[in-house]
Amino acid sequence: MTSSTTAMTYVIIGGASGMGLATVQTLLARGSEVAVCDISEENLETLLAHLTPEASSKCFAKPVDVTDRSAVNFFFHAAKEHFGKLNGIANFAGTGGHGLGTDAVWQTSEDEYNFIMDLNVKGLFNVLSSALVPGFLSKHASVVHIGSIFSEKGFLNGAVFAASKHAALGMVRSAAKETKGRVRVNCVLPGVIDTPMHRANLARVKNFTPTPATPIPRDGTAQEVANVVTFLLSEESSFVTGDAWNVDGGANA
């Protein structure tokens, strides 16, 4: 079945694992061309190794550090040159930091603060400042940033993480106003999602439970987030911009 993402071209940042990987796989399965970058060259190699020949022909992949503005800009232009157009971008790059769930704000070092803010805020700035230059993206393009349910509330022993997610949502909503519909800009706010990052937190912090019991009493899946991101990238969401979409099992209800 043809979808509104068929024959479209998208950039997926942080697309070699977790929610980003699920989005790459979904878009390729629906007939899209995908330029995927990730800081992990090993994960990118694994992604490419598991693609079918047909999917591989529609995938362009390079390692990129999203905190490096020139690297982000170079990758975007290389992807556009490779495919001839860009219809949208989804940014999954982000971090909870090294002490999420254990360190109060007064226990957080300046280096840790800079690490979190550089990736979660400066990284998004680097994406938007390159992507939203008038004429760069195709007409009716869409940019989706992946935030967190903690973009809208505090996180116990995760103050800098929550602050970075609040800041990113503010940037997304402001950018949506600035583009005036030329490019739609939205944010997805996942709750507890079963990803390698969440599993690492479970291994690091005993009884890691960042949210209370939710109306849907289970963790979400990477695919469930990918489904919403794909919708927001597609023309099916043509009247949606400047919004925050919770994918959290009702945690923020």
C-alpha positions, 0 to 999 in steps of 0.5 A: 500500500502506498503511503504519504512517505513513499518516494519521500526523503528524510534525515534521521539523526541518532538513527542507529539504535532504539527509537531512531532505528525503528523509525529508519526501518519504518520509513524504508519499509514504506518506500522512503529514502533515508539519510541516517547519522549517528555518533556510533559508527559501530551501530551504523555498520550493524544497521547497514549490514542488516538491510536488504539490497533494495533498502540499502540502495535507499539508505545513506549513512554517516557518523555525525556528532550532533554537537558539532554544528559544521558536521551537522551542516555538512551531513545535511548538504551531503544527504541532499546532494545524494538524494536530490531533496530532503522532505523532513528531518527527525532528531533522536539524538539526546542523553539523560546524562551519567547520573540520571535518577541518582544526582540532585542538582547540587551534586551535578558537576559543571562538566555534566551540565555542559554534556547534557546541555550540549547534546540536548539543546545545542544539538537541536540548535545545530539541527534547526539552524541548518535545516530551517534556512529558507529554501533548503528543505523541500516545500511542506517539509517537516522537522520532528524533535524527540524530547521527553515527557519531562519536557513538561515536568520535573525529574527527581534527581534529573534537574539538568536533564529536565531543564534541557528538555524544557528548553528544547520544546521551547525552541521547537515551538518558537521555530514553528512560529518563525517558519510560518508553515513553510516547514512544520516543526513538532516535538514528540514526548516519549515516556518510558520506552523499552530502548537500550538507553532505558535498559542501561538506566535499569542496570545502573539504578536499582528500581529505576521508575521515572514515572508512576503507574500509567493508565496503560500499565507497561513500557512503550516500544520503540515502534510505537514512537516511530509510528508517531514520528512517521505520521508527523513527518508525513503529509498526513499531519499537514495541519500540525505544527508547534505541538508536543505529542505525548507517547507515554501510556498516559503518564502525563494525563 
